[in-house]
């Protein structure tokens, strides 16, 4: 009768140093989730019989424990997925920043060579890059189920400064830019009372 309730001897799994991991593996295994194991596999891993694991599941793992473990597993998955998306977003943002810097160098070179036609073409290219960056950030903000404050994003702050610089450099670009922003109902034209 060793190991039974009332026998005076504590349950083997309850005193096991990996108790939390064992319970998690059992619950996740029952639900076919990553990190889970079948009761037989858990039994083999810790050197107990499958019947002992089945009995432990029935007698010691409450539905509240099951719900908590499943909730934690789902949260971990969302956090991991969000981290991957954010890493990808940063890679794309760095690529666009690099491209924007290259276009800016082309503009500077064209202006130094007094090649106004090429400078204007390069500025149009920069405008498209900036539009793509804004589109990318907008899509990321709506696709993620995680709260993202775009106005505080370092990339967005940098983008707004680039837009201001371009509009200062090419005053004729300001009006079409603001018109398109209003058309798409984007409110980046004012920050702290300063118009772009």
C-alpha positions in Angstrom: 0.0 0.0 0.0 3.1 2.2 -0.2 2.4 5.5 -2.0 -1.4 5.4 -1.4 -3.4 8.1 0.4 -3.2 7.6 4.1 -0.2 5.2 3.9 2.0 7.8 5.7 4.5 7.9 2.8 4.5 11.0 0.5 3.7 10.5 -3.1 6.9 10.0 -5.2 6.0 12.7 -7.8 5.0 15.2 -5.1 8.6 15.0 -3.6 10.3 14.7 -7.0 12.7 17.7 -7.7 11.1 18.0 -11.2 7.5 17.9 -10.0 6.4 21.1 -11.9 8.0 19.9 -15.1 6.4 16.4 -14.8 3.0 17.9 -14.3 3.5 20.3 -17.2 4.6 17.4 -19.5 1.6 15.3 -18.5 -0.9 18.1 -19.2 0.7 19.3 -22.4 1.0 15.7 -23.6 -2.7 15.2 -23.0 -3.5 18.2 -25.2 -0.9 17.4 -27.9 1.0 20.6 -27.3 4.7 21.3 -27.6 6.7 20.3 -24.5 4.2 17.6 -23.6 4.9 13.9 -23.3 2.7 10.8 -23.1 2.1 9.4 -19.6 4.2 6.3 -20.7 7.1 8.6 -21.9 7.0 10.6 -18.6 7.0 7.3 -16.6 10.0 6.0 -18.6 11.8 9.3 -18.1 11.5 9.4 -14.4 11.6 5.6 -13.8 8.0 5.0 -12.7 5.2 2.8 -14.0 2.7 4.3 -16.5 -0.1 3.4 -14.0 1.6 5.6 -11.3 1.5 8.5 -13.7 -2.1 7.9 -14.7 -3.1 7.6 -11.0 -1.1 10.8 -10.2 -2.9 12.6 -13.0 -6.3 11.5 -11.6 -5.6 12.2 -8.0 -3.3 15.2 -7.9 -3.6 17.4 -11.0 -6.7 19.6 -10.7 -8.6 21.3 -13.5 -7.4 24.6 -12.2 -3.8 23.4 -12.6 -4.6 22.2 -16.2 -6.1 25.5 -17.1 -3.1 27.5 -15.7 -0.6 25.3 -17.6 -2.5 25.5 -20.9 -2.8 29.3 -20.5 0.9 29.7 -19.7 1.7 27.5 -22.8 -0.4 29.7 -25.0 1.1 32.9 -23.6 4.6 31.5 -24.2 3.7 30.7 -27.8 2.3 34.2 -28.4 5.3 35.8 -26.8 7.7 33.7 -28.9 5.7 34.4 -32.1 5.7 38.1 -31.3 9.5 38.1 -30.7 10.0 36.4 -34.1 7.7 39.0 -35.8 9.5 41.8 -34.1 12.9 40.5 -35.1 11.7 40.2 -38.7 10.2 43.7 -38.5 13.5 45.1 -37.2 15.4 43.3 -40.1 13.1 44.8 -42.6 13.3 48.2 -40.9 17.1 48.1 -40.9 17.1 47.1 -44.6 14.8 50.1 -45.5 17.0 52.4 -43.3 20.0 51.3 -45.2 18.3 51.8 -48.5 17.1 55.3 -47.5 20.7 56.2 -46.5 21.9 55.0 -49.9 19.3 57.1 -51.7 20.2 60.1 -49.6 23.9 59.7 -50.6 22.8 59.5 -54.3 20.8 62.8 -53.9 23.8 64.5 -52.3 26.1 63.3 -55.0 23.6 64.4 -57.7 23.3 67.8 -56.1 27.1 68.2 -55.9 27.3 67.4 -59.6 24.4 69.8 -60.2 22.4 67.0 -61.9 19.0 68.3 -60.9 17.1 65.7 -63.0 18.9 62.8 -61.3 18.5 64.4 -57.9 14.7 64.7 -58.5 14.5 61.1 -59.6 16.5 60.0 -56.5 14.1 62.1 -54.3 11.1 60.3 -55.9 12.9 57.0 -55.0 13.4 58.2 -51.4 9.7 59.1 -51.2 8.8 55.6 -52.3 11.1 54.1 -49.7 9.6 56.3 -47.0 6.1 55.3 -48.2 7.1 51.6 -48.0 8.5 52.1 -44.5 5.3 53.8 -43.4 3.2 51.1 -45.0 5.3 48.4 -43.3 5.0 49.9 -39.9 1.2 50.4 -40.4 0.7 46.8 -41.4 2.8 45.5 -38.6 0.8 47.5 -36.1 -2.5 46.0 -37.3 -1.3 42.5 -37.9 0.1 42.0 -34.4 -2.2 41.1 -31.7 0.2 42.8 -29.2 -0.2 46.5 -28.3 2.3 48.6 -30.2 2.6 52.3 -29.7 3.8 53.4 -33.1 4.3 57.1 -32.1 6.9 56.1 -29.6 8.7 53.7 -31.9 12.3 54.8 -32.6 11.9 53.9 -36.2 8.8 56.1 -36.6 10.4 59.0 -34.8 13.4 58.7 -37.3 11.0 58.4 -40.2 9.2 61.6 -39.2 12.5 63.4 -39.0 13.5 62.1 -42.5 10.1 63.3 -43.9 10.6 66.7 -42.3 14.2 66.9 -43.7 13.0 65.9 -47.2 10.2 68.4 -47.1 12.6 71.2 -45.9 15.0 70.2 -48.7 12.3 70.0 -51.4 9.6 72.5 -50.4 7.5 71.5 -53.4 7.2 68.0 -52.0 5.4 69.2 -48.8 2.0 69.9 -50.3 1.6 66.6 -52.3 3.0 64.7 -49.3 0.5 66.2 -46.8 -2.4 65.8 -49.4 -1.6 62.1 -49.6 -1.3 61.8 -45.9 -4.8 63.4 -45.4 -6.2 61.2 -48.2 -5.0 58.1 -46.3 -6.1 59.6 -42.9 -2.7 59.4 -41.4 -2.0 62.0 -38.7 1.7 62.5 -38.8 1.4 66.0 -40.1 1.5 67.5 -36.6 3.5 66.7 -33.6 3.5 69.0 -30.5 2.0 71.7 -32.7 4.8 71.6 -35.3 3.7 70.9 -38.9 5.9 68.8 -41.1 
